[in-house]
Amino acid sequence: GGKGMRICANDEDVVRGYPLSVSEAETFFGDGRVFLEKYIESPHHIEIQILAAVNSSSSGGEDTLECVCFPERECSIQRRNQKIVEESPSVLLTDETRRDMVRQVTDLV
């Protein structure tokens, strides 16, 4: 967690930081692939864990996918990009936001 991560404020930072991140990825993980993501200042790290399984039809019909979402976890308290505390449920989410997030997760499954 956090190896090779850099905040780039401009194109020059990207030009300097990208090869360093690739090198670190190769050294630590044996794989030089890296991901570029938009930096969000003061984010909230909220996770939703799911359990999904295919429900096979015994009558020859279509199989269905069953999905259970566990309560979200607030994981924003971190040190060096490592979670220190997980709180569930998150006190930061409204019921409406929580429902929207669960709907989006199940739509992705």
N, C-alpha and C positions, 0 to 999 in steps of 0.2 A: 504494500500500500504506500503510494506516494513516490516510489522510485521513478525518476525521470520526469516528474511533474514540474512544469514551469508555467508561470504566468507571463504572457506576452502582451505588452501594451501596444505594440506597433509591429510593422513588417520587419524591421531590423531585429527585434527580439525573436521573431519566428525564425529568421534566417540563421541567427546564432544558436538558438535553443534546440531547433529540430535535430541537427546532427548529434548533439549531446544526448538528447533523449533516446534516439535510435541506438547510440553506442551503449548507454546504460541498459536499455532493454535487452540488447544482445548479451551483455555481460551477466546480468542478473537472471534473465529468463531464457537465454538461448534463442531468442526470437526478436528480431529488430522491428517488428510491426508496432506502430504506435497509433493512438487515437488522438484526434484534435477535437476539443470541445470548447464551446463558448464558456468563458469564465463568468461565474455569477458570484458577485460579492455578497457576503453574509447570507449564504443559502441555508435552507432547512433541508436536512437529509432525512427523508421519510421513506421507509421501506414497507412493502406489503408482500408477505409470503403467501404462496398459494400451494395447494395440493390438487393435482389434476390427474384424471384417469379416464381411459376409454371404457365406456359401458357397452360391451358387445351385446348385440341383439340376438336372442336365442331363436327368434322366429324368422330369421333371415332378413329382417329389415335393416335400416341404416344404424350403424354404431353412433352413439352419442358421446360427447365429451362432458364429463362432470367436473366442475371446478369449485373448490372451496377456498375462500379468502380468509386468512387469519387476520386478527386486528393489526393495524399498522403499528410500526415502531418508529419513534422519533430517535434518530441517531446523530443529531447535530453536534453533540458534545464530543469533540474529537481532539486528539493531540497528534500532530504530525500525520494527519490524514488517516488515523486509526481511531475507530470508535472506542470511546471509553465507557459511555453510559447509553443504554437503550431504555426508552420509556414507552410504555404502551398502556392505553392508547395515547396518541399525541395530544397534548393540551393546546397545540397550535391550530388544529383543524376544526372547522365548523362541521356540523353534521352534513351539510350540503356538499362541502368539499370532500369529505370522507366518502360519501355515496358516489360522487363523480369519479374519484380515484378508483374505487372498487369496480365501477362500471367500465372504466378504461382498461383496467387490468384484465377483467374477464373478456372484454372485446379482443384483446391481444392474444389471449389463449385460443 
